Amino acid sequence: MKECISADSQAKQRIEDHVFSTKLNVTERRTWKAFENVCRNFLRNKKAENYSEIVQDLISTYSVVRYNL
């Protein structure tokens, strides 16, 4: 549980860090934006109506950078 809380706070810090995404290449930046979108529109109490599209986009972008889910 402690690891999840730590990972969550690290992700939140990265999302709020506007310089972080400028250090990524185009593919990594697209993947990062998809991850942010999932965090904002899927992992909260109220899910976006198009949550399945949001998650599918994350899966697609992760496969491009070779992270297998």
mmJSON file of the N, C-alpha and C atoms, coordinates in Angstrom:
{"data_MODEL":{"atom_site":{
"group_PDB":["ATOM","ATOM","ATOM","ATOM","ATOM","ATOM","ATOM","ATOM","ATOM","ATOM","ATOM","ATOM","ATOM","ATOM","ATOM","ATOM","ATOM","ATOM","ATOM","ATOM","ATOM","ATOM","ATOM","ATOM","ATOM","ATOM","ATOM","ATOM","ATOM","ATOM","ATOM","ATOM","ATOM","ATOM","ATOM","ATOM","ATOM","ATOM","ATOM","ATOM","ATOM","ATOM","ATOM","ATOM","ATOM","ATOM","ATOM","ATOM","ATOM","ATOM","ATOM","ATOM","ATOM","ATOM","ATOM","ATOM","ATOM","ATOM","ATOM","ATOM","ATOM","ATOM","ATOM","ATOM","ATOM","ATOM","ATOM","ATOM","ATOM","ATOM","ATOM","ATOM","ATOM","ATOM","ATOM","ATOM","ATOM","ATOM","ATOM","ATOM","ATOM","ATOM","ATOM","ATOM","ATOM","ATOM","ATOM","ATOM","ATOM","ATOM","ATOM","ATOM","ATOM","ATOM","ATOM","ATOM","ATOM","ATOM","ATOM","ATOM","ATOM","ATOM","ATOM","ATOM","ATOM","ATOM","ATOM","ATOM","ATOM","ATOM","ATOM","ATOM","ATOM","ATOM","ATOM","ATOM","ATOM","ATOM","ATOM","ATOM","ATOM","ATOM","ATOM","ATOM","ATOM","ATOM","ATOM","ATOM","ATOM","ATOM","ATOM","ATOM","ATOM","ATOM","ATOM","ATOM","ATOM","ATOM","ATOM","ATOM","ATOM","ATOM","ATOM","ATOM","ATOM","ATOM","ATOM","ATOM","ATOM","ATOM","ATOM","ATOM","ATOM","ATOM","ATOM","ATOM","ATOM","ATOM","ATOM","ATOM","ATOM","ATOM","ATOM","ATOM","ATOM","ATOM","ATOM","ATOM","ATOM","ATOM","ATOM","ATOM","ATOM","ATOM","ATOM","ATOM","ATOM","ATOM","ATOM","ATOM","ATOM","ATOM","ATOM","ATOM","ATOM","ATOM","ATOM","ATOM","ATOM","ATOM","ATOM","ATOM","ATOM","ATOM","ATOM","ATOM","ATOM","ATOM","ATOM","ATOM","ATOM","ATOM","ATOM","ATOM","ATOM","ATOM","ATOM"],
"id":[1,2,3,4,5,6,7,8,9,10,11,12,13,14,15,16,17,18,19,20,21,22,23,24,25,26,27,28,29,30,31,32,33,34,35,36,37,38,39,40,41,42,43,44,45,46,47,48,49,50,51,52,53,54,55,56,57,58,59,60,61,62,63,64,65,66,67,68,69,70,71,72,73,74,75,76,77,78,79,80,81,82,83,84,85,86,87,88,89,90,91,92,93,94,95,96,97,98,99,100,101,102,103,104,105,106,107,108,109,110,111,112,113,114,115,116,117,118,119,120,121,122,123,124,125,126,127,128,129,130,131,132,133,134,135,136,137,138,139,140,141,142,143,144,145,146,147,148,149,150,151,152,153,154,155,156,157,158,159,160,161,162,163,164,165,166,167,168,169,170,171,172,173,174,175,176,177,178,179,180,181,182,183,184,185,186,187,188,189,190,191,192,193,194,195,196,197,198,199,200,201,202,203,204,205,206,207],
"type_symbol":["N","C","C","N","C","C","N","C","C","N","C","C","N","C","C","N","C","C","N","C","C","N","C","C","N","C","C","N","C","C","N","C","C","N","C","C","N","C","C","N","C","C","N","C","C","N","C","C","N","C","C","N","C","C","N","C","C","N","C","C","N","C","C","N","C","C","N","C","C","N","C","C","N","C","C","N","C","C","N","C","C","N","C","C","N","C","C","N","C","C","N","C","C","N","C","C","N","C","C","N","C","C","N","C","C","N","C","C","N","C","C","N","C","C","N","C","C","N","C","C","N","C","C","N","C","C","N","C","C","N","C","C","N","C","C","N","C","C","N","C","C","N","C","C","N","C","C","N","C","C","N","C","C","N","C","C","N","C","C","N","C","C","N","C","C","N","C","C","N","C","C","N","C","C","N","C","C","N","C","C","N","C","C","N","C","C","N","C","C","N","C","C","N","C","C","N","C","C","N","C","C","N","C","C","N","C","C"],
"label_atom_id":["N","CA","C","N","CA","C","N","CA","C","N","CA","C","N","CA","C","N","CA","C","N","CA","C","N","CA","C","N","CA","C","N","CA","C","N","CA","C","N","CA","C","N","CA","C","N","CA","C","N","CA","C","N","CA","C","N","CA","C","N","CA","C","N","CA","C","N","CA","C","N","CA","C","N","CA","C","N","CA","C","N","CA","C","N","CA","C","N","CA","C","N","CA","C","N","CA","C","N","CA","C","N","CA","C","N","CA","C","N","CA","C","N","CA","C","N","CA","C","N","CA","C","N","CA","C","N","CA","C","N","CA","C","N","CA","C","N","CA","C","N","CA","C","N","CA","C","N","CA","C","N","CA","C","N","CA","C","N","CA","C","N","CA","C","N","CA","C","N","CA","C","N","CA","C","N","CA","C","N","CA","C","N","CA","C","N","CA","C","N","CA","C","N","CA","C","N","CA","C","N","CA","C","N","CA","C","N","CA","C","N","CA","C","N","CA","C","N","CA","C","N","CA","C","N","CA","C","N","CA","C","N","CA","C","N","CA","C","N","CA","C"],
"label_alt_id":[null,null,null,null,null,null,null,null,null,null,null,null,null,null,null,null,null,null,null,null,null,null,null,null,null,null,null,null,null,null,null,null,null,null,null,null,null,null,null,null,null,null,null,null,null,null,null,null,null,null,null,null,null,null,null,null,null,null,null,null,null,null,null,null,null,null,null,null,null,null,null,null,null,null,null,null,null,null,null,null,null,null,null,null,null,null,null,null,null,null,null,null,null,null,null,null,null,null,null,null,null,null,null,null,null,null,null,null,null,null,null,null,null,null,null,null,null,null,null,null,null,null,null,null,null,null,null,null,null,null,null,null,null,null,null,null,null,null,null,null,null,null,null,null,null,null,null,null,null,null,null,null,null,null,null,null,null,null,null,null,null,null,null,null,null,null,null,null,null,null,null,null,null,null,null,null,null,null,null,null,null,null,null,null,null,null,null,null,null,null,null,null,null,null,null,null,null,null,null,null,null,null,null,null,null,null,null],
"label_comp_id":["MET","MET","MET","LYS","LYS","LYS","GLU","GLU","GLU","CYS","CYS","CYS","ILE","ILE","ILE","SER","SER","SER","ALA","ALA","ALA","ASP","ASP","ASP","SER","SER","SER","GLN","GLN","GLN","ALA","ALA","ALA","LYS","LYS","LYS","GLN","GLN","GLN","ARG","ARG","ARG","ILE","ILE","ILE","GLU","GLU","GLU","ASP","ASP","ASP","HIS","HIS","HIS","VAL","VAL","VAL","PHE","PHE","PHE","SER","SER","SER","THR","THR","THR","LYS","LYS","LYS","LEU","LEU","LEU","ASN","ASN","ASN","VAL","VAL","VAL","THR","THR","THR","GLU","GLU","GLU","ARG","ARG","ARG","ARG","ARG","ARG","THR","THR","THR","TRP","TRP","TRP","LYS","LYS","LYS","ALA","ALA","ALA","PHE","PHE","PHE","GLU","GLU","GLU","ASN","ASN","ASN","VAL","VAL","VAL","CYS","CYS","CYS","ARG","ARG","ARG","ASN","ASN","ASN","PHE","PHE","PHE","LEU","LEU","LEU","ARG","ARG","ARG","ASN","ASN","ASN","LYS","LYS","LYS","LYS","LYS","LYS","ALA","ALA","ALA","GLU","GLU","GLU","ASN","ASN","ASN","TYR","TYR","TYR","SER","SER","SER","GLU","GLU","GLU","ILE","ILE","ILE","VAL","VAL","VAL","GLN","GLN","GLN","ASP","ASP","ASP","LEU","LEU","LEU","ILE","ILE","ILE","SER","SER","SER","THR","THR","THR","TYR","TYR","TYR","SER","SER","SER","VAL","VAL","VAL","VAL","VAL","VAL","ARG","ARG","ARG","TYR","TYR","TYR","ASN","ASN","ASN","LEU","LEU","LEU"],
"label_asym_id":["A","A","A","A","A","A","A","A","A","A","A","A","A","A","A","A","A","A","A","A","A","A","A","A","A","A","A","A","A","A","A","A","A","A","A","A","A","A","A","A","A","A","A","A","A","A","A","A","A","A","A","A","A","A","A","A","A","A","A","A","A","A","A","A","A","A","A","A","A","A","A","A","A","A","A","A","A","A","A","A","A","A","A","A","A","A","A","A","A","A","A","A","A","A","A","A","A","A","A","A","A","A","A","A","A","A","A","A","A","A","A","A","A","A","A","A","A","A","A","A","A","A","A","A","A","A","A","A","A","A","A","A","A","A","A","A","A","A","A","A","A","A","A","A","A","A","A","A","A","A","A","A","A","A","A","A","A","A","A","A","A","A","A","A","A","A","A","A","A","A","A","A","A","A","A","A","A","A","A","A","A","A","A","A","A","A","A","A","A","A","A","A","A","A","A","A","A","A","A","A","A","A","A","A","A","A","A"],
"label_entity_id":["1","1","1","1","1","1","1","1","1","1","1","1","1","1","1","1","1","1","1","1","1","1","1","1","1","1","1","1","1","1","1","1","1","1","1","1","1","1","1","1","1","1","1","1","1","1","1","1","1","1","1","1","1","1","1","1","1","1","1","1","1","1","1","1","1","1","1","1","1","1","1","1","1","1","1","1","1","1","1","1","1","1","1","1","1","1","1","1","1","1","1","1","1","1","1","1","1","1","1","1","1","1","1","1","1","1","1","1","1","1","1","1","1","1","1","1","1","1","1","1","1","1","1","1","1","1","1","1","1","1","1","1","1","1","1","1","1","1","1","1","1","1","1","1","1","1","1","1","1","1","1","1","1","1","1","1","1","1","1","1","1","1","1","1","1","1","1","1","1","1","1","1","1","1","1","1","1","1","1","1","1","1","1","1","1","1","1","1","1","1","1","1","1","1","1","1","1","1","1","1","1","1","1","1","1","1","1"],
"label_seq_id":[1,1,1,2,2,2,3,3,3,4,4,4,5,5,5,6,6,6,7,7,7,8,8,8,9,9,9,10,10,10,11,11,11,12,12,12,13,13,13,14,14,14,15,15,15,16,16,16,17,17,17,18,18,18,19,19,19,20,20,20,21,21,21,22,22,22,23,23,23,24,24,24,25,25,25,26,26,26,27,27,27,28,28,28,29,29,29,30,30,30,31,31,31,32,32,32,33,33,33,34,34,34,35,35,35,36,36,36,37,37,37,38,38,38,39,39,39,40,40,40,41,41,41,42,42,42,43,43,43,44,44,44,45,45,45,46,46,46,47,47,47,48,48,48,49,49,49,50,50,50,51,51,51,52,52,52,53,53,53,54,54,54,55,55,55,56,56,56,57,57,57,58,58,58,59,59,59,60,60,60,61,61,61,62,62,62,63,63,63,64,64,64,65,65,65,66,66,66,67,67,67,68,68,68,69,69,69],
"pdbx_PDB_ins_code":[null,null,null,null,null,null,null,null,null,null,null,null,null,null,null,null,null,null,null,null,null,null,null,null,null,null,null,null,null,null,null,null,null,null,null,null,null,null,null,null,null,null,null,null,null,null,null,null,null,null,null,null,null,null,null,null,null,null,null,null,null,null,null,null,null,null,null,null,null,null,null,null,null,null,null,null,null,null,null,null,null,null,null,null,null,null,null,null,null,null,null,null,null,null,null,null,null,null,null,null,null,null,null,null,null,null,null,null,null,null,null,null,null,null,null,null,null,null,null,null,null,null,null,null,null,null,null,null,null,null,null,null,null,null,null,null,null,null,null,null,null,null,null,null,null,null,null,null,null,null,null,null,null,null,null,null,null,null,null,null,null,null,null,null,null,null,null,null,null,null,null,null,null,null,null,null,null,null,null,null,null,null,null,null,null,null,null,null,null,null,null,null,null,null,null,null,null,null,null,null,null,null,null,null,null,null,null],
"Cartn_x":[0.821,0.0,0.862,1.929,2.827,3.422,3.764,4.329,3.329,2.062,1.018,0.869,0.874,0.748,1.937,3.126,4.329,4.277,3.882,3.78,2.733,1.63,0.574,1.062,1.782,2.273,3.351,4.17,5.177,4.513,3.486,2.763,2.122,1.534,0.9,1.929,3.104,4.166,4.585,4.712,5.094,4.016,2.757,1.664,1.668,1.965,1.989,3.277,4.293,5.573,5.511,5.373,5.209,6.516,7.637,8.934,9.178,8.636,8.866,8.535,7.361,6.948,7.782,8.412,9.253,10.545,10.888,12.114,11.89,10.661,10.322,10.342,10.614,10.498,9.013,8.706,7.312,6.494,7.039,6.323,6.109,7.149,7.03,6.032,6.038,5.117,3.662,3.417,2.048,1.608,2.529,2.232,1.977,2.79,2.619,1.27,0.88,-0.415,-1.566,-1.417,-2.445,-2.538,-1.398,-1.385,-2.06,-1.738,-2.379,-3.897,-4.297,-5.724,-6.43,-5.788,-6.354,-6.454,-5.411,-5.424,-6.554,-6.759,-7.773,-9.202,-9.354,-10.701,-11.147,-10.292,-10.667,-10.411,-9.309,-8.936,-9.566,-10.407,-11.095,-12.461,-13.157,-14.474,-15.479,-15.427,-16.351,-15.593,-15.973,-15.306,-15.924,-15.097,-15.579,-16.457,-17.379,-18.272,-17.496,-16.411,-15.613,-14.383,-14.548,-13.403,-12.767,-13.546,-12.955,-12.025,-12.377,-11.504,-10.223,-10.357,-9.21,-8.225,-8.734,-7.868,-7.271,-8.046,-7.54,-6.416,-6.547,-5.489,-4.208,-4.334,-3.157,-2.49,-3.271,-2.734,-2.029,-2.638,-2.036,-0.716,-0.691,0.545,1.632,1.264,2.263,2.855,2.04,2.572,3.562,3.38,4.306,5.67,5.695,6.973,7.432,6.744,7.116,6.951,5.968,5.577,4.372,4.485,3.378,2.549,1.235,0.325,-0.27],
"Cartn_y":[-1.192,0.0,1.25,1.218,2.365,2.692,1.642,1.847,2.516,2.155,2.754,4.234,4.577,5.977,6.768,6.204,6.866,7.06,6.03,6.126,7.162,7.199,8.156,9.582,9.834,11.188,11.572,10.614,10.898,11.241,10.511,10.797,12.173,12.496,13.802,14.922,14.73,15.732,15.91,14.818,14.897,15.586,15.298,15.917,17.426,17.842,19.268,19.948,19.165,19.707,19.96,21.217,21.558,21.435,21.41,21.264,19.805,18.875,17.448,17.052,17.401,16.962,17.597,18.746,19.372,18.593,17.71,16.92,15.597,15.33,14.077,14.258,13.169,13.243,13.188,13.322,13.42,12.198,11.016,9.777,9.66,9.947,9.893,10.929,12.119,13.171,12.758,12.13,11.666,10.608,9.711,8.686,9.314,10.289,10.964,11.677,12.339,13.029,12.03,10.854,9.817,9.346,9.207,8.822,9.894,11.158,12.256,12.225,11.962,11.917,10.805,9.652,8.557,8.97,9.595,10.027,11.016,11.923,12.973,12.513,11.576,11.241,9.811,8.999,7.607,7.162,7.582,7.085,7.862,8.774,9.527,8.913,9.471,8.935,9.02,10.09,10.242,10.022,8.99,8.661,9.435,9.796,10.457,9.483,10.017,9.153,8.325,8.886,8.179,7.504,7.014,6.439,5.275,4.486,3.349,3.837,4.927,5.502,6.049,6.666,7.238,6.136,5.046,3.926,3.264,3.101,2.493,3.334,4.656,5.54,5.325,5.177,4.92,3.606,2.574,1.267,1.371,2.082,2.241,2.989,4.076,4.858,4.108,3.356,2.565,1.495,0.898,-0.139,0.454,1.711,2.369,2.545,2.873,3.035,1.73,0.645,-0.715,-1.045,-0.439,-0.835,-1.726,-2.975,-3.902,-3.942,-3.75,-3.81,-5.193],
"Cartn_z":[0.0,0.0,0.0,0.768,0.857,-0.515,-1.285,-2.606,-3.542,-3.438,-4.276,-3.963,-2.693,-2.293,-2.808,-2.701,-3.183,-4.692,-5.426,-6.882,-7.277,-6.546,-6.828,-6.639,-5.55,-5.298,-6.307,-6.735,-7.755,-9.086,-9.457,-10.697,-10.622,-9.482,-9.309,-9.444,-8.862,-8.98,-10.431,-11.157,-12.574,-13.405,-13.124,-13.871,-13.652,-12.441,-12.12,-12.585,-12.93,-13.381,-14.891,-15.275,-16.697,-17.476,-16.799,-17.462,-17.865,-17.087,-17.329,-18.763,-19.254,-20.589,-21.695,-21.417,-22.432,-22.651,-21.738,-21.848,-22.563,-22.953,-23.62,-25.131,-25.847,-27.299,-27.67,-28.928,-29.379,-28.978,-29.174,-28.838,-27.34,-26.568,-25.112,-24.602,-25.209,-24.793,-25.047,-26.195,-26.501,-25.488,-25.143,-24.149,-22.788,-22.425,-21.139,-21.081,-22.172,-22.207,-22.078,-22.681,-22.557,-21.106,-20.437,-19.029,-18.174,-18.427,-17.695,-17.894,-19.123,-19.447,-18.665,-18.547,-17.758,-16.295,-15.785,-14.38,-14.113,-15.022,-14.821,-15.112,-16.052,-16.528,-16.283,-15.658,-15.437,-14.001,-13.412,-12.099,-10.945,-11.232,-10.178,-9.921,-8.945,-8.578,-9.71,-10.493,-11.618,-12.917,-13.646,-14.89,-16.049,-17.002,-18.211,-18.989,-19.753,-20.541,-21.564,-22.074,-23.08,-22.455,-21.222,-20.507,-21.258,-21.975,-22.691,-23.808,-24.464,-25.492,-24.86,-23.7,-22.998,-22.616,-22.082,-21.687,-22.924,-23.978,-25.213,-25.809,-25.751,-26.239,-25.446,-24.126,-23.294,-23.689,-23.869,-24.26,-25.611,-26.547,-27.877,-27.811,-27.053,-26.973,-26.225,-25.206,-24.48,-25.385,-26.251,-27.143,-28.135,-28.508,-29.422,-28.774,-27.498,-26.811,-26.176,-26.505,-26.119,-24.659,-24.028,-22.672,-22.842,-22.484,-22.651,-21.387,-21.541,-20.404,-20.296],
"occupancy":[1.0,1.0,1.0,1.0,1.0,1.0,1.0,1.0,1.0,1.0,1.0,1.0,1.0,1.0,1.0,1.0,1.0,1.0,1.0,1.0,1.0,1.0,1.0,1.0,1.0,1.0,1.0,1.0,1.0,1.0,1.0,1.0,1.0,1.0,1.0,1.0,1.0,1.0,1.0,1.0,1.0,1.0,1.0,1.0,1.0,1.0,1.0,1.0,1.0,1.0,1.0,1.0,1.0,1.0,1.0,1.0,1.0,1.0,1.0,1.0,1.0,1.0,1.0,1.0,1.0,1.0,1.0,1.0,1.0,1.0,1.0,1.0,1.0,1.0,1.0,1.0,1.0,1.0,1.0,1.0,1.0,1.0,1.0,1.0,1.0,1.0,1.0,1.0,1.0,1.0,1.0,1.0,1.0,1.0,1.0,1.0,1.0,1.0,1.0,1.0,1.0,1.0,1.0,1.0,1.0,1.0,1.0,1.0,1.0,1.0,1.0,1.0,1.0,1.0,1.0,1.0,1.0,1.0,1.0,1.0,1.0,1.0,1.0,1.0,1.0,1.0,1.0,1.0,1.0,1.0,1.0,1.0,1.0,1.0,1.0,1.0,1.0,1.0,1.0,1.0,1.0,1.0,1.0,1.0,1.0,1.0,1.0,1.0,1.0,1.0,1.0,1.0,1.0,1.0,1.0,1.0,1.0,1.0,1.0,1.0,1.0,1.0,1.0,1.0,1.0,1.0,1.0,1.0,1.0,1.0,1.0,1.0,1.0,1.0,1.0,1.0,1.0,1.0,1.0,1.0,1.0,1.0,1.0,1.0,1.0,1.0,1.0,1.0,1.0,1.0,1.0,1.0,1.0,1.0,1.0,1.0,1.0,1.0,1.0,1.0,1.0,1.0,1.0,1.0,1.0,1.0,1.0],
"B_iso_or_equiv":[0.0,0.0,0.0,0.0,0.0,0.0,0.0,0.0,0.0,0.0,0.0,0.0,0.0,0.0,0.0,0.0,0.0,0.0,0.0,0.0,0.0,0.0,0.0,0.0,0.0,0.0,0.0,0.0,0.0,0.0,0.0,0.0,0.0,0.0,0.0,0.0,0.0,0.0,0.0,0.0,0.0,0.0,0.0,0.0,0.0,0.0,0.0,0.0,0.0,0.0,0.0,0.0,0.0,0.0,0.0,0.0,0.0,0.0,0.0,0.0,0.0,0.0,0.0,0.0,0.0,0.0,0.0,0.0,0.0,0.0,0.0,0.0,0.0,0.0,0.0,0.0,0.0,0.0,0.0,0.0,0.0,0.0,0.0,0.0,0.0,0.0,0.0,0.0,0.0,0.0,0.0,0.0,0.0,0.0,0.0,0.0,0.0,0.0,0.0,0.0,0.0,0.0,0.0,0.0,0.0,0.0,0.0,0.0,0.0,0.0,0.0,0.0,0.0,0.0,0.0,0.0,0.0,0.0,0.0,0.0,0.0,0.0,0.0,0.0,0.0,0.0,0.0,0.0,0.0,0.0,0.0,0.0,0.0,0.0,0.0,0.0,0.0,0.0,0.0,0.0,0.0,0.0,0.0,0.0,0.0,0.0,0.0,0.0,0.0,0.0,0.0,0.0,0.0,0.0,0.0,0.0,0.0,0.0,0.0,0.0,0.0,0.0,0.0,0.0,0.0,0.0,0.0,0.0,0.0,0.0,0.0,0.0,0.0,0.0,0.0,0.0,0.0,0.0,0.0,0.0,0.0,0.0,0.0,0.0,0.0,0.0,0.0,0.0,0.0,0.0,0.0,0.0,0.0,0.0,0.0,0.0,0.0,0.0,0.0,0.0,0.0,0.0,0.0,0.0,0.0,0.0,0.0],
"pdbx_formal_charge":[null,null,null,null,null,null,null,null,null,null,null,null,null,null,null,null,null,null,null,null,null,null,null,null,null,null,null,null,null,null,null,null,null,null,null,null,null,null,null,null,null,null,null,null,null,null,null,null,null,null,null,null,null,null,null,null,null,null,null,null,null,null,null,null,null,null,null,null,null,null,null,null,null,null,null,null,null,null,null,null,null,null,null,null,null,null,null,null,null,null,null,null,null,null,null,null,null,null,null,null,null,null,null,null,null,null,null,null,null,null,null,null,null,null,null,null,null,null,null,null,null,null,null,null,null,null,null,null,null,null,null,null,null,null,null,null,null,null,null,null,null,null,null,null,null,null,null,null,null,null,null,null,null,null,null,null,null,null,null,null,null,null,null,null,null,null,null,null,null,null,null,null,null,null,null,null,null,null,null,null,null,null,null,null,null,null,null,null,null,null,null,null,null,null,null,null,null,null,null,null,null,null,null,null,null,null,null],
"auth_seq_id":[1,1,1,2,2,2,3,3,3,4,4,4,5,5,5,6,6,6,7,7,7,8,8,8,9,9,9,10,10,10,11,11,11,12,12,12,13,13,13,14,14,14,15,15,15,16,16,16,17,17,17,18,18,18,19,19,19,20,20,20,21,21,21,22,22,22,23,23,23,24,24,24,25,25,25,26,26,26,27,27,27,28,28,28,29,29,29,30,30,30,31,31,31,32,32,32,33,33,33,34,34,34,35,35,35,36,36,36,37,37,37,38,38,38,39,39,39,40,40,40,41,41,41,42,42,42,43,43,43,44,44,44,45,45,45,46,46,46,47,47,47,48,48,48,49,49,49,50,50,50,51,51,51,52,52,52,53,53,53,54,54,54,55,55,55,56,56,56,57,57,57,58,58,58,59,59,59,60,60,60,61,61,61,62,62,62,63,63,63,64,64,64,65,65,65,66,66,66,67,67,67,68,68,68,69,69,69],
"auth_comp_id":["MET","MET","MET","LYS","LYS","LYS","GLU","GLU","GLU","CYS","CYS","CYS","ILE","ILE","ILE","SER","SER","SER","ALA","ALA","ALA","ASP","ASP","ASP","SER","SER","SER","GLN","GLN","GLN","ALA","ALA","ALA","LYS","LYS","LYS","GLN","GLN","GLN","ARG","ARG","ARG","ILE","ILE","ILE","GLU","GLU","GLU","ASP","ASP","ASP","HIS","HIS","HIS","VAL","VAL","VAL","PHE","PHE","PHE","SER","SER","SER","THR","THR","THR","LYS","LYS","LYS","LEU","LEU","LEU","ASN","ASN","ASN","VAL","VAL","VAL","THR","THR","THR","GLU","GLU","GLU","ARG","ARG","ARG","ARG","ARG","ARG","THR","THR","THR","TRP","TRP","TRP","LYS","LYS","LYS","ALA","ALA","ALA","PHE","PHE","PHE","GLU","GLU","GLU","ASN","ASN","ASN","VAL","VAL","VAL","CYS","CYS","CYS","ARG","ARG","ARG","ASN","ASN","ASN","PHE","PHE","PHE","LEU","LEU","LEU","ARG","ARG","ARG","ASN","ASN","ASN","LYS","LYS","LYS","LYS","LYS","LYS","ALA","ALA","ALA","GLU","GLU","GLU","ASN","ASN","ASN","TYR","TYR","TYR","SER","SER","SER","GLU","GLU","GLU","ILE","ILE","ILE","VAL","VAL","VAL","GLN","GLN","GLN","ASP","ASP","ASP","LEU","LEU","LEU","ILE","ILE","ILE","SER","SER","SER","THR","THR","THR","TYR","TYR","TYR","SER","SER","SER","VAL","VAL","VAL","VAL","VAL","VAL","ARG","ARG","ARG","TYR","TYR","TYR","ASN","ASN","ASN","LEU","LEU","LEU"],
"auth_asym_id":["A","A","A","A","A","A","A","A","A","A","A","A","A","A","A","A","A","A","A","A","A","A","A","A","A","A","A","A","A","A","A","A","A","A","A","A","A","A","A","A","A","A","A","A","A","A","A","A","A","A","A","A","A","A","A","A","A","A","A","A","A","A","A","A","A","A","A","A","A","A","A","A","A","A","A","A","A","A","A","A","A","A","A","A","A","A","A","A","A","A","A","A","A","A","A","A","A","A","A","A","A","A","A","A","A","A","A","A","A","A","A","A","A","A","A","A","A","A","A","A","A","A","A","A","A","A","A","A","A","A","A","A","A","A","A","A","A","A","A","A","A","A","A","A","A","A","A","A","A","A","A","A","A","A","A","A","A","A","A","A","A","A","A","A","A","A","A","A","A","A","A","A","A","A","A","A","A","A","A","A","A","A","A","A","A","A","A","A","A","A","A","A","A","A","A","A","A","A","A","A","A","A","A","A","A","A","A"],
"auth_atom_id":["N","CA","C","N","CA","C","N","CA","C","N","CA","C","N","CA","C","N","CA","C","N","CA","C","N","CA","C","N","CA","C","N","CA","C","N","CA","C","N","CA","C","N","CA","C","N","CA","C","N","CA","C","N","CA","C","N","CA","C","N","CA","C","N","CA","C","N","CA","C","N","CA","C","N","CA","C","N","CA","C","N","CA","C","N","CA","C","N","CA","C","N","CA","C","N","CA","C","N","CA","C","N","CA","C","N","CA","C","N","CA","C","N","CA","C","N","CA","C","N","CA","C","N","CA","C","N","CA","C","N","CA","C","N","CA","C","N","CA","C","N","CA","C","N","CA","C","N","CA","C","N","CA","C","N","CA","C","N","CA","C","N","CA","C","N","CA","C","N","CA","C","N","CA","C","N","CA","C","N","CA","C","N","CA","C","N","CA","C","N","CA","C","N","CA","C","N","CA","C","N","CA","C","N","CA","C","N","CA","C","N","CA","C","N","CA","C","N","CA","C","N","CA","C","N","CA","C","N","CA","C","N","CA","C","N","CA","C","N","CA","C"],
"pdbx_PDB_model_num":[1,1,1,1,1,1,1,1,1,1,1,1,1,1,1,1,1,1,1,1,1,1,1,1,1,1,1,1,1,1,1,1,1,1,1,1,1,1,1,1,1,1,1,1,1,1,1,1,1,1,1,1,1,1,1,1,1,1,1,1,1,1,1,1,1,1,1,1,1,1,1,1,1,1,1,1,1,1,1,1,1,1,1,1,1,1,1,1,1,1,1,1,1,1,1,1,1,1,1,1,1,1,1,1,1,1,1,1,1,1,1,1,1,1,1,1,1,1,1,1,1,1,1,1,1,1,1,1,1,1,1,1,1,1,1,1,1,1,1,1,1,1,1,1,1,1,1,1,1,1,1,1,1,1,1,1,1,1,1,1,1,1,1,1,1,1,1,1,1,1,1,1,1,1,1,1,1,1,1,1,1,1,1,1,1,1,1,1,1,1,1,1,1,1,1,1,1,1,1,1,1,1,1,1,1,1,1]
}}}
